[in-house]
Amino acid sequence: MFDSTRFLTIIVEGISFVAAFAALAAAVIMYQVTKKFGSGILASGFKSIAFGVLFLALGIIIDALNSSLQIQYNNIYSVAVLVIKGACFVIGTYIIVIGTKNTADRLENLTK
């Protein structure tokens, strides 16, 4: 018998892993940027943003594994996993936002 719920879970997990590996690839590419546009401001900005993308990818992977393993939400380990996943998302987003703002501020100062 075809279990549509399990099939949809597998599809969502597959999409999550593809998104996570795309984020990992983007982080590696951004970290390796060495062109010195704007006296190296873009290169340093990309490096800081890449760390944020890595945290987001880690959060996506933890979320997909959590769904895949169907961890029950009634024990201390599952709560710890949820806290770690949430922390990865918050830290990653914070790093990306601050890195982008600092890069934009530096580039704006160059044009004055």
Backbone atoms as SQL, in Angstrom:
CREATE TABLE atoms (id INTEGER PRIMARY KEY, chain TEXT, resi INTEGER, resn TEXT, atom TEXT, x REAL, y REAL, z REAL);
INSERT INTO atoms VALUES
  (1, 'A', 1, 'MET', 'N', 0.838, -1.175, 0.000),
  (2, 'A', 1, 'MET', 'CA', 0.000, 0.000, 0.000),
  (3, 'A', 1, 'MET', 'C', 0.887, 1.244, 0.000),
  (4, 'A', 2, 'PHE', 'N', 0.501, 2.250, -0.735),
  (5, 'A', 2, 'PHE', 'CA', 1.263, 3.488, -0.856),
  (6, 'A', 2, 'PHE', 'C', 0.968, 4.393, 0.331),
  (7, 'A', 3, 'ASP', 'N', 2.021, 4.768, 1.042),
  (8, 'A', 3, 'ASP', 'CA', 1.883, 5.651, 2.197),
  (9, 'A', 3, 'ASP', 'C', 2.246, 7.068, 1.764),
  (10, 'A', 4, 'SER', 'N', 1.223, 7.869, 1.480),
  (11, 'A', 4, 'SER', 'CA', 1.470, 9.210, 0.955),
  (12, 'A', 4, 'SER', 'C', 2.121, 10.122, 1.995),
  (13, 'A', 5, 'THR', 'N', 1.824, 9.929, 3.269),
  (14, 'A', 5, 'THR', 'CA', 2.426, 10.759, 4.311),
  (15, 'A', 5, 'THR', 'C', 3.928, 10.534, 4.374),
  (16, 'A', 6, 'ARG', 'N', 4.332, 9.285, 4.348),
  (17, 'A', 6, 'ARG', 'CA', 5.767, 8.962, 4.380),
  (18, 'A', 6, 'ARG', 'C', 6.462, 9.460, 3.109),
  (19, 'A', 7, 'PHE', 'N', 5.786, 9.340, 1.964),
  (20, 'A', 7, 'PHE', 'CA', 6.345, 9.805, 0.707),
  (21, 'A', 7, 'PHE', 'C', 6.582, 11.316, 0.743),
  (22, 'A', 8, 'LEU', 'N', 5.598, 12.063, 1.243),
  (23, 'A', 8, 'LEU', 'CA', 5.754, 13.514, 1.334),
  (24, 'A', 8, 'LEU', 'C', 6.857, 13.890, 2.319),
  (25, 'A', 9, 'THR', 'N', 6.992, 13.128, 3.397),
  (26, 'A', 9, 'THR', 'CA', 8.070, 13.373, 4.354),
  (27, 'A', 9, 'THR', 'C', 9.427, 13.181, 3.687),
  (28, 'A', 10, 'ILE', 'N', 9.544, 12.136, 2.894),
  (29, 'A', 10, 'ILE', 'CA', 10.802, 11.872, 2.184),
  (30, 'A', 10, 'ILE', 'C', 11.101, 12.990, 1.187),
  (31, 'A', 11, 'ILE', 'N', 10.090, 13.466, 0.480),
  (32, 'A', 11, 'ILE', 'CA', 10.274, 14.560, -0.484),
  (33, 'A', 11, 'ILE', 'C', 10.755, 15.822, 0.233),
  (34, 'A', 12, 'VAL', 'N', 10.113, 16.159, 1.355),
  (35, 'A', 12, 'VAL', 'CA', 10.500, 17.364, 2.105),
  (36, 'A', 12, 'VAL', 'C', 11.920, 17.230, 2.645),
  (37, 'A', 13, 'GLU', 'N', 12.274, 16.059, 3.154),
  (38, 'A', 13, 'GLU', 'CA', 13.630, 15.846, 3.668),
  (39, 'A', 13, 'GLU', 'C', 14.650, 15.938, 2.542),
  (40, 'A', 14, 'GLY', 'N', 14.327, 15.384, 1.387),
  (41, 'A', 14, 'GLY', 'CA', 15.231, 15.469, 0.235),
  (42, 'A', 14, 'GLY', 'C', 15.459, 16.906, -0.185),
  (43, 'A', 15, 'ILE', 'N', 14.396, 17.680, -0.215),
  (44, 'A', 15, 'ILE', 'CA', 14.518, 19.097, -0.562),
  (45, 'A', 15, 'ILE', 'C', 15.358, 19.831, 0.482),
  (46, 'A', 16, 'SER', 'N', 15.184, 19.481, 1.749),
  (47, 'A', 16, 'SER', 'CA', 15.977, 20.107, 2.809),
  (48, 'A', 16, 'SER', 'C', 17.458, 19.809, 2.646),
  (49, 'A', 17, 'PHE', 'N', 17.790, 18.560, 2.325),
  (50, 'A', 17, 'PHE', 'CA', 19.196, 18.215, 2.140),
  (51, 'A', 17, 'PHE', 'C', 19.786, 18.903, 0.906),
  (52, 'A', 18, 'VAL', 'N', 19.013, 19.021, -0.156),
  (53, 'A', 18, 'VAL', 'CA', 19.492, 19.734, -1.344),
  (54, 'A', 18, 'VAL', 'C', 19.748, 21.199, -0.991),
  (55, 'A', 19, 'ALA', 'N', 18.828, 21.814, -0.239),
  (56, 'A', 19, 'ALA', 'CA', 19.014, 23.207, 0.170),
  (57, 'A', 19, 'ALA', 'C', 20.241, 23.357, 1.064),
  (58, 'A', 20, 'ALA', 'N', 20.442, 22.393, 1.959),
  (59, 'A', 20, 'ALA', 'CA', 21.598, 22.465, 2.859),
  (60, 'A', 20, 'ALA', 'C', 22.905, 22.332, 2.090),
  (61, 'A', 21, 'PHE', 'N', 22.966, 21.419, 1.158),
  (62, 'A', 21, 'PHE', 'CA', 24.200, 21.259, 0.402),
  (63, 'A', 21, 'PHE', 'C', 24.427, 22.424, -0.555),
  (64, 'A', 22, 'ALA', 'N', 23.354, 23.025, -1.068),
  (65, 'A', 22, 'ALA', 'CA', 23.507, 24.240, -1.878),
  (66, 'A', 22, 'ALA', 'C', 24.054, 25.378, -1.011),
  (67, 'A', 23, 'ALA', 'N', 23.573, 25.460, 0.231),
  (68, 'A', 23, 'ALA', 'CA', 24.083, 26.490, 1.149),
  (69, 'A', 23, 'ALA', 'C', 25.548, 26.239, 1.471),
  (70, 'A', 24, 'LEU', 'N', 25.919, 24.990, 1.658),
  (71, 'A', 24, 'LEU', 'CA', 27.329, 24.669, 1.909),
  (72, 'A', 24, 'LEU', 'C', 28.196, 25.059, 0.720),
  (73, 'A', 25, 'ALA', 'N', 27.721, 24.754, -0.481),
  (74, 'A', 25, 'ALA', 'CA', 28.481, 25.117, -1.677),
  (75, 'A', 25, 'ALA', 'C', 28.597, 26.633, -1.799),
  (76, 'A', 26, 'ALA', 'N', 27.509, 27.347, -1.517),
  (77, 'A', 26, 'ALA', 'CA', 27.551, 28.812, -1.578),
  (78, 'A', 26, 'ALA', 'C', 28.528, 29.374, -0.551),
  (79, 'A', 27, 'ALA', 'N', 28.535, 28.795, 0.639),
  (80, 'A', 27, 'ALA', 'CA', 29.447, 29.271, 1.680),
  (81, 'A', 27, 'ALA', 'C', 30.898, 29.060, 1.274),
  (82, 'A', 28, 'VAL', 'N', 31.198, 27.922, 0.692),
  (83, 'A', 28, 'VAL', 'CA', 32.571, 27.643, 0.254),
  (84, 'A', 28, 'VAL', 'C', 32.983, 28.614, -0.847),
  (85, 'A', 29, 'ILE', 'N', 32.091, 28.841, -1.802),
  (86, 'A', 29, 'ILE', 'CA', 32.398, 29.755, -2.906),
  (87, 'A', 29, 'ILE', 'C', 32.580, 31.180, -2.372),
  (88, 'A', 30, 'MET', 'N', 31.698, 31.607, -1.475),
  (89, 'A', 30, 'MET', 'CA', 31.803, 32.956, -0.925),
  (90, 'A', 30, 'MET', 'C', 33.081, 33.114, -0.105),
  (91, 'A', 31, 'TYR', 'N', 33.447, 32.082, 0.632),
  (92, 'A', 31, 'TYR', 'CA', 34.640, 32.171, 1.467),
  (93, 'A', 31, 'TYR', 'C', 35.908, 32.261, 0.618),
  (94, 'A', 32, 'GLN', 'N', 35.884, 31.679, -0.581),
  (95, 'A', 32, 'GLN', 'CA', 37.072, 31.653, -1.427),
  (96, 'A', 32, 'GLN', 'C', 37.217, 32.895, -2.296),
  (97, 'A', 33, 'VAL', 'N', 36.292, 33.833, -2.201),
  (98, 'A', 33, 'VAL', 'CA', 36.383, 35.063, -2.991),
  (99, 'A', 33, 'VAL', 'C', 37.613, 35.839, -2.524),
  (100, 'A', 34, 'THR', 'N', 38.491, 36.104, -3.465),
  (101, 'A', 34, 'THR', 'CA', 39.719, 36.829, -3.118),
  (102, 'A', 34, 'THR', 'C', 39.901, 38.093, -3.946),
  (103, 'A', 35, 'LYS', 'N', 38.966, 38.386, -4.827),
  (104, 'A', 35, 'LYS', 'CA', 39.085, 39.605, -5.629),
  (105, 'A', 35, 'LYS', 'C', 39.028, 40.802, -4.708),
  (106, 'A', 36, 'LYS', 'N', 39.833, 41.768, -4.973),
  (107, 'A', 36, 'LYS', 'CA', 39.980, 42.913, -4.081),
  (108, 'A', 36, 'LYS', 'C', 39.196, 44.126, -4.585),
  (109, 'A', 37, 'PHE', 'N', 37.907, 43.937, -4.849),
  (110, 'A', 37, 'PHE', 'CA', 37.076, 45.077, -5.214),
  (111, 'A', 37, 'PHE', 'C', 36.879, 45.937, -3.981),
  (112, 'A', 38, 'GLY', 'N', 36.981, 47.224, -4.138),
  (113, 'A', 38, 'GLY', 'CA', 36.752, 48.130, -3.019),
  (114, 'A', 38, 'GLY', 'C', 37.728, 47.904, -1.892),
  (115, 'A', 39, 'SER', 'N', 38.981, 47.772, -2.214),
  (116, 'A', 39, 'SER', 'CA', 40.073, 47.555, -1.260),
  (117, 'A', 39, 'SER', 'C', 39.841, 46.337, -0.362),
  (118, 'A', 40, 'GLY', 'N', 39.258, 45.297, -0.923),
  (119, 'A', 40, 'GLY', 'CA', 39.088, 44.048, -0.182),
  (120, 'A', 40, 'GLY', 'C', 37.850, 43.990, 0.684),
  (121, 'A', 41, 'ILE', 'N', 37.004, 44.998, 0.596),
  (122, 'A', 41, 'ILE', 'CA', 35.810, 45.044, 1.444),
  (123, 'A', 41, 'ILE', 'C', 34.840, 43.927, 1.079),
  (124, 'A', 42, 'LEU', 'N', 34.631, 43.708, -0.220),
  (125, 'A', 42, 'LEU', 'CA', 33.705, 42.645, -0.623),
  (126, 'A', 42, 'LEU', 'C', 34.224, 41.275, -0.227),
  (127, 'A', 43, 'ALA', 'N', 35.517, 41.052, -0.370),
  (128, 'A', 43, 'ALA', 'CA', 36.085, 39.748, -0.015),
  (129, 'A', 43, 'ALA', 'C', 35.915, 39.470, 1.472),
  (130, 'A', 44, 'SER', 'N', 36.196, 40.462, 2.302),
  (131, 'A', 44, 'SER', 'CA', 36.045, 40.252, 3.743),
  (132, 'A', 44, 'SER', 'C', 34.575, 40.125, 4.117),
  (133, 'A', 45, 'GLY', 'N', 33.702, 40.862, 3.441),
  (134, 'A', 45, 'GLY', 'CA', 32.265, 40.748, 3.693),
  (135, 'A', 45, 'GLY', 'C', 31.732, 39.381, 3.323),
  (136, 'A', 46, 'PHE', 'N', 32.176, 38.861, 2.176),
  (137, 'A', 46, 'PHE', 'CA', 31.749, 37.530, 1.756),
  (138, 'A', 46, 'PHE', 'C', 32.223, 36.468, 2.740),
  (139, 'A', 47, 'LYS', 'N', 33.404, 36.626, 3.278),
  (140, 'A', 47, 'LYS', 'CA', 33.925, 35.638, 4.228),
  (141, 'A', 47, 'LYS', 'C', 33.084, 35.611, 5.501),
  (142, 'A', 48, 'SER', 'N', 32.700, 36.774, 5.993),
  (143, 'A', 48, 'SER', 'CA', 31.878, 36.787, 7.206),
  (144, 'A', 48, 'SER', 'C', 30.480, 36.256, 6.928),
  (145, 'A', 49, 'ILE', 'N', 29.916, 36.606, 5.789),
  (146, 'A', 49, 'ILE', 'CA', 28.583, 36.116, 5.432),
  (147, 'A', 49, 'ILE', 'C', 28.608, 34.604, 5.226),
  (148, 'A', 50, 'ALA', 'N', 29.712, 34.085, 4.709),
  (149, 'A', 50, 'ALA', 'CA', 29.829, 32.635, 4.491),
  (150, 'A', 50, 'ALA', 'C', 29.691, 31.863, 5.796),
  (151, 'A', 51, 'PHE', 'N', 30.211, 32.401, 6.888),
  (152, 'A', 51, 'PHE', 'CA', 30.052, 31.728, 8.182),
  (153, 'A', 51, 'PHE', 'C', 28.579, 31.673, 8.585),
  (154, 'A', 52, 'GLY', 'N', 27.840, 32.722, 8.312),
  (155, 'A', 52, 'GLY', 'CA', 26.408, 32.723, 8.606),
  (156, 'A', 52, 'GLY', 'C', 25.663, 31.692, 7.779),
  (157, 'A', 53, 'VAL', 'N', 26.036, 31.568, 6.517),
  (158, 'A', 53, 'VAL', 'CA', 25.406, 30.581, 5.644),
  (159, 'A', 53, 'VAL', 'C', 25.706, 29.166, 6.138),
  (160, 'A', 54, 'LEU', 'N', 26.910, 28.944, 6.656),
  (161, 'A', 54, 'LEU', 'CA', 27.241, 27.630, 7.206),
  (162, 'A', 54, 'LEU', 'C', 26.353, 27.291, 8.404),
  (163, 'A', 55, 'PHE', 'N', 26.088, 28.252, 9.257),
  (164, 'A', 55, 'PHE', 'CA', 25.195, 28.007, 10.391),
  (165, 'A', 55, 'PHE', 'C', 23.783, 27.681, 9.917),
  (166, 'A', 56, 'LEU', 'N', 23.307, 28.392, 8.899),
  (167, 'A', 56, 'LEU', 'CA', 21.986, 28.093, 8.357),
  (168, 'A', 56, 'LEU', 'C', 21.936, 26.690, 7.768),
  (169, 'A', 57, 'ALA', 'N', 22.981, 26.304, 7.059),
  (170, 'A', 57, 'ALA', 'CA', 23.030, 24.960, 6.483),
  (171, 'A', 57, 'ALA', 'C', 23.015, 23.906, 7.585),
  (172, 'A', 58, 'LEU', 'N', 23.746, 24.149, 8.642),
  (173, 'A', 58, 'LEU', 'CA', 23.756, 23.210, 9.769),
  (174, 'A', 58, 'LEU', 'C', 22.365, 23.093, 10.384),
  (175, 'A', 59, 'GLY', 'N', 21.667, 24.196, 10.524),
  (176, 'A', 59, 'GLY', 'CA', 20.304, 24.172, 11.057),
  (177, 'A', 59, 'GLY', 'C', 19.361, 23.396, 10.162),
  (178, 'A', 60, 'ILE', 'N', 19.506, 23.546, 8.840),
  (179, 'A', 60, 'ILE', 'CA', 18.670, 22.813, 7.891),
  (180, 'A', 60, 'ILE', 'C', 18.952, 21.316, 7.992),
  (181, 'A', 61, 'ILE', 'N', 20.223, 20.948, 8.089),
  (182, 'A', 61, 'ILE', 'CA', 20.586, 19.533, 8.201),
  (183, 'A', 61, 'ILE', 'C', 20.037, 18.937, 9.495),
  (184, 'A', 62, 'ILE', 'N', 20.159, 19.661, 10.600),
  (185, 'A', 62, 'ILE', 'CA', 19.623, 19.169, 11.872),
  (186, 'A', 62, 'ILE', 'C', 18.111, 18.996, 11.775),
  (187, 'A', 63, 'ASP', 'N', 17.436, 19.942, 11.134),
  (188, 'A', 63, 'ASP', 'CA', 15.985, 19.855, 10.975),
  (189, 'A', 63, 'ASP', 'C', 15.594, 18.648, 10.129),
  (190, 'A', 64, 'ALA', 'N', 16.313, 18.424, 9.040),
  (191, 'A', 64, 'ALA', 'CA', 16.001, 17.287, 8.178),
  (192, 'A', 64, 'ALA', 'C', 16.273, 15.958, 8.887),
  (193, 'A', 65, 'LEU', 'N', 17.364, 15.886, 9.624),
  (194, 'A', 65, 'LEU', 'CA', 17.650, 14.662, 10.374),
  (195, 'A', 65, 'LEU', 'C', 16.615, 14.432, 11.463),
  (196, 'A', 66, 'ASN', 'N', 16.188, 15.500, 12.085),
  (197, 'A', 66, 'ASN', 'CA', 15.163, 15.398, 13.123),
  (198, 'A', 66, 'ASN', 'C', 13.873, 14.824, 12.536),
  (199, 'A', 67, 'SER', 'N', 13.481, 15.309, 11.346),
  (200, 'A', 67, 'SER', 'CA', 12.286, 14.784, 10.689),
  (201, 'A', 67, 'SER', 'C', 12.497, 13.350, 10.222),
  (202, 'A', 68, 'SER', 'N', 13.672, 13.082, 9.708),
  (203, 'A', 68, 'SER', 'CA', 13.965, 11.752, 9.181),
  (204, 'A', 68, 'SER', 'C', 13.954, 10.698, 10.275),
  (205, 'A', 69, 'LEU', 'N', 14.539, 11.015, 11.404),
  (206, 'A', 69, 'LEU', 'CA', 14.606, 10.052, 12.510),
  (207, 'A', 69, 'LEU', 'C', 13.318, 10.026, 13.322),
  (208, 'A', 70, 'GLN', 'N', 12.426, 10.953, 13.030),
  (209, 'A', 70, 'GLN', 'CA', 11.146, 11.071, 13.726),
  (210, 'A', 70, 'GLN', 'C', 11.328, 11.048, 15.241),
  (211, 'A', 71, 'ILE', 'N', 12.186, 11.952, 15.680),
  (212, 'A', 71, 'ILE', 'CA', 12.466, 12.061, 17.115),
  (213, 'A', 71, 'ILE', 'C', 11.219, 12.571, 17.828),
  (214, 'A', 72, 'GLN', 'N', 10.861, 11.902, 18.881),
  (215, 'A', 72, 'GLN', 'CA', 9.703, 12.320, 19.682),
  (216, 'A', 72, 'GLN', 'C', 10.051, 13.581, 20.461),
  (217, 'A', 73, 'TYR', 'N', 9.067, 14.421, 20.667),
  (218, 'A', 73, 'TYR', 'CA', 9.303, 15.701, 21.317),
  (219, 'A', 73, 'TYR', 'C', 9.013, 15.672, 22.819),
  (220, 'A', 74, 'ASN', 'N', 9.133, 14.522, 23.434),
  (221, 'A', 74, 'ASN', 'CA', 8.801, 14.445, 24.853),
  (222, 'A', 74, 'ASN', 'C', 9.995, 14.074, 25.731),
  (223, 'A', 75, 'ASN', 'N', 11.201, 14.119, 25.184),
  (224, 'A', 75, 'ASN', 'CA', 12.362, 13.851, 26.031),
  (225, 'A', 75, 'ASN', 'C', 13.361, 15.013, 25.942),
  (226, 'A', 76, 'ILE', 'N', 14.313, 14.996, 26.833),
  (227, 'A', 76, 'ILE', 'CA', 15.271, 16.109, 26.948),
  (228, 'A', 76, 'ILE', 'C', 16.185, 16.210, 25.728),
  (229, 'A', 77, 'TYR', 'N', 16.480, 15.087, 25.076),
  (230, 'A', 77, 'TYR', 'CA', 17.372, 15.121, 23.913),
  (231, 'A', 77, 'TYR', 'C', 16.722, 15.821, 22.729),
  (232, 'A', 78, 'SER', 'N', 15.443, 15.578, 22.529),
  (233, 'A', 78, 'SER', 'CA', 14.769, 16.241, 21.409),
  (234, 'A', 78, 'SER', 'C', 14.655, 17.748, 21.658),
  (235, 'A', 79, 'VAL', 'N', 14.466, 18.138, 22.902),
  (236, 'A', 79, 'VAL', 'CA', 14.426, 19.567, 23.219),
  (237, 'A', 79, 'VAL', 'C', 15.799, 20.194, 22.967),
  (238, 'A', 80, 'ALA', 'N', 16.853, 19.477, 23.331),
  (239, 'A', 80, 'ALA', 'CA', 18.211, 19.976, 23.078),
  (240, 'A', 80, 'ALA', 'C', 18.461, 20.132, 21.584),
  (241, 'A', 81, 'VAL', 'N', 17.989, 19.165, 20.790),
  (242, 'A', 81, 'VAL', 'CA', 18.160, 19.251, 19.333),
  (243, 'A', 81, 'VAL', 'C', 17.420, 20.468, 18.789),
  (244, 'A', 82, 'LEU', 'N', 16.206, 20.712, 19.281),
  (245, 'A', 82, 'LEU', 'CA', 15.442, 21.875, 18.825),
  (246, 'A', 82, 'LEU', 'C', 16.120, 23.184, 19.215),
  (247, 'A', 83, 'VAL', 'N', 16.696, 23.239, 20.398),
  (248, 'A', 83, 'VAL', 'CA', 17.400, 24.446, 20.835),
  (249, 'A', 83, 'VAL', 'C', 18.640, 24.676, 19.984),
  (250, 'A', 84, 'ILE', 'N', 19.373, 23.606, 19.690),
  (251, 'A', 84, 'ILE', 'CA', 20.569, 23.731, 18.850),
  (252, 'A', 84, 'ILE', 'C', 20.185, 24.188, 17.448),
  (253, 'A', 85, 'LYS', 'N', 19.124, 23.590, 16.889),
  (254, 'A', 85, 'LYS', 'CA', 18.666, 23.992, 15.555),
  (255, 'A', 85, 'LYS', 'C', 18.264, 25.461, 15.545),
  (256, 'A', 86, 'GLY', 'N', 17.491, 25.882, 16.532),
  (257, 'A', 86, 'GLY', 'CA', 17.081, 27.278, 16.613),
  (258, 'A', 86, 'GLY', 'C', 18.264, 28.213, 16.772),
  (259, 'A', 87, 'ALA', 'N', 19.233, 27.799, 17.590),
  (260, 'A', 87, 'ALA', 'CA', 20.434, 28.618, 17.770),
  (261, 'A', 87, 'ALA', 'C', 21.213, 28.751, 16.470),
  (262, 'A', 88, 'CYS', 'N', 21.299, 27.677, 15.712),
  (263, 'A', 88, 'CYS', 'CA', 21.994, 27.735, 14.410),
  (264, 'A', 88, 'CYS', 'C', 21.312, 28.731, 13.480),
  (265, 'A', 89, 'PHE', 'N', 19.970, 28.701, 13.439),
  (266, 'A', 89, 'PHE', 'CA', 19.243, 29.639, 12.586),
  (267, 'A', 89, 'PHE', 'C', 19.423, 31.080, 13.045),
  (268, 'A', 90, 'VAL', 'N', 19.337, 31.314, 14.336),
  (269, 'A', 90, 'VAL', 'CA', 19.462, 32.683, 14.853),
  (270, 'A', 90, 'VAL', 'C', 20.879, 33.209, 14.653),
  (271, 'A', 91, 'ILE', 'N', 21.882, 32.408, 14.994),
  (272, 'A', 91, 'ILE', 'CA', 23.278, 32.838, 14.846),
  (273, 'A', 91, 'ILE', 'C', 23.618, 33.078, 13.380),
  (274, 'A', 92, 'GLY', 'N', 23.188, 32.159, 12.518),
  (275, 'A', 92, 'GLY', 'CA', 23.459, 32.310, 11.090),
  (276, 'A', 92, 'GLY', 'C', 22.833, 33.557, 10.514),
  (277, 'A', 93, 'THR', 'N', 21.579, 33.799, 10.871),
  (278, 'A', 93, 'THR', 'CA', 20.900, 34.991, 10.380),
  (279, 'A', 93, 'THR', 'C', 21.558, 36.259, 10.911),
  (280, 'A', 94, 'TYR', 'N', 21.927, 36.244, 12.175),
  (281, 'A', 94, 'TYR', 'CA', 22.593, 37.404, 12.773),
  (282, 'A', 94, 'TYR', 'C', 23.911, 37.708, 12.063),
  (283, 'A', 95, 'ILE', 'N', 24.706, 36.677, 11.817),
  (284, 'A', 95, 'ILE', 'CA', 25.997, 36.875, 11.149),
  (285, 'A', 95, 'ILE', 'C', 25.798, 37.429, 9.742),
  (286, 'A', 96, 'ILE', 'N', 24.811, 36.910, 9.032),
  (287, 'A', 96, 'ILE', 'CA', 24.554, 37.379, 7.670),
  (288, 'A', 96, 'ILE', 'C', 24.114, 38.840, 7.678),
  (289, 'A', 97, 'VAL', 'N', 23.193, 39.182, 8.563),
  (290, 'A', 97, 'VAL', 'CA', 22.687, 40.556, 8.609),
  (291, 'A', 97, 'VAL', 'C', 23.793, 41.532, 9.004),
  (292, 'A', 98, 'ILE', 'N', 24.540, 41.218, 10.049),
  (293, 'A', 98, 'ILE', 'CA', 25.610, 42.111, 10.500),
  (294, 'A', 98, 'ILE', 'C', 26.725, 42.191, 9.454),
  (295, 'A', 99, 'GLY', 'N', 27.085, 41.059, 8.852),
  (296, 'A', 99, 'GLY', 'CA', 28.118, 41.076, 7.816),
  (297, 'A', 99, 'GLY', 'C', 27.709, 41.889, 6.612),
  (298, 'A', 100, 'THR', 'N', 26.443, 41.783, 6.219),
  (299, 'A', 100, 'THR', 'CA', 25.948, 42.555, 5.082),
  (300, 'A', 100, 'THR', 'C', 25.914, 44.038, 5.413),
  (301, 'A', 101, 'LYS', 'N', 25.454, 44.379, 6.617),
  (302, 'A', 101, 'LYS', 'CA', 25.393, 45.790, 7.013),
  (303, 'A', 101, 'LYS', 'C', 26.794, 46.398, 7.079),
  (304, 'A', 102, 'ASN', 'N', 27.730, 45.684, 7.671),
  (305, 'A', 102, 'ASN', 'CA', 29.099, 46.205, 7.764),
  (306, 'A', 102, 'ASN', 'C', 29.711, 46.391, 6.383),
  (307, 'A', 103, 'THR', 'N', 29.474, 45.439, 5.488),
  (308, 'A', 103, 'THR', 'CA', 30.007, 45.556, 4.122),
  (309, 'A', 103, 'THR', 'C', 29.383, 46.746, 3.409),
  (310, 'A', 104, 'ALA', 'N', 28.070, 46.902, 3.535),
  (311, 'A', 104, 'ALA', 'CA', 27.401, 48.034, 2.891),
  (312, 'A', 104, 'ALA', 'C', 27.880, 49.357, 3.464),
  (313, 'A', 105, 'ASP', 'N', 28.070, 49.421, 4.773),
  (314, 'A', 105, 'ASP', 'CA', 28.570, 50.663, 5.396),
  (315, 'A', 105, 'ASP', 'C', 29.961, 50.998, 4.903),
  (316, 'A', 106, 'ARG', 'N', 30.820, 49.998, 4.808),
  (317, 'A', 106, 'ARG', 'CA', 32.183, 50.246, 4.337),
  (318, 'A', 106, 'ARG', 'C', 32.191, 50.716, 2.879),
  (319, 'A', 107, 'LEU', 'N', 31.364, 50.075, 2.068),
  (320, 'A', 107, 'LEU', 'CA', 31.297, 50.491, 0.648),
  (321, 'A', 107, 'LEU', 'C', 30.725, 51.900, 0.530),
  (322, 'A', 108, 'GLU', 'N', 29.761, 52.225, 1.364),
  (323, 'A', 108, 'GLU', 'CA', 29.195, 53.576, 1.338),
  (324, 'A', 108, 'GLU', 'C', 30.228, 54.613, 1.744),
  (325, 'A', 109, 'ASN', 'N', 31.059, 54.284, 2.712),
  (326, 'A', 109, 'ASN', 'CA', 32.104, 55.209, 3.125),
  (327, 'A', 109, 'ASN', 'C', 33.143, 55.442, 2.031),
  (328, 'A', 110, 'LEU', 'N', 33.357, 54.439, 1.186),
  (329, 'A', 110, 'LEU', 'CA', 34.293, 54.616, 0.077),
  (330, 'A', 110, 'LEU', 'C', 33.769, 55.599, -0.963),
  (331, 'A', 111, 'THR', 'N', 32.459, 55.682, -1.103),
  (332, 'A', 111, 'THR', 'CA', 31.885, 56.549, -2.146),
  (333, 'A', 111, 'THR', 'C', 31.720, 57.983, -1.686),
  (334, 'A', 112, 'LYS', 'N', 31.967, 58.260, -0.416),
  (335, 'A', 112, 'LYS', 'CA', 31.809, 59.645, 0.082),
  (336, 'A', 112, 'LYS', 'C', 33.000, 60.476, -0.271);
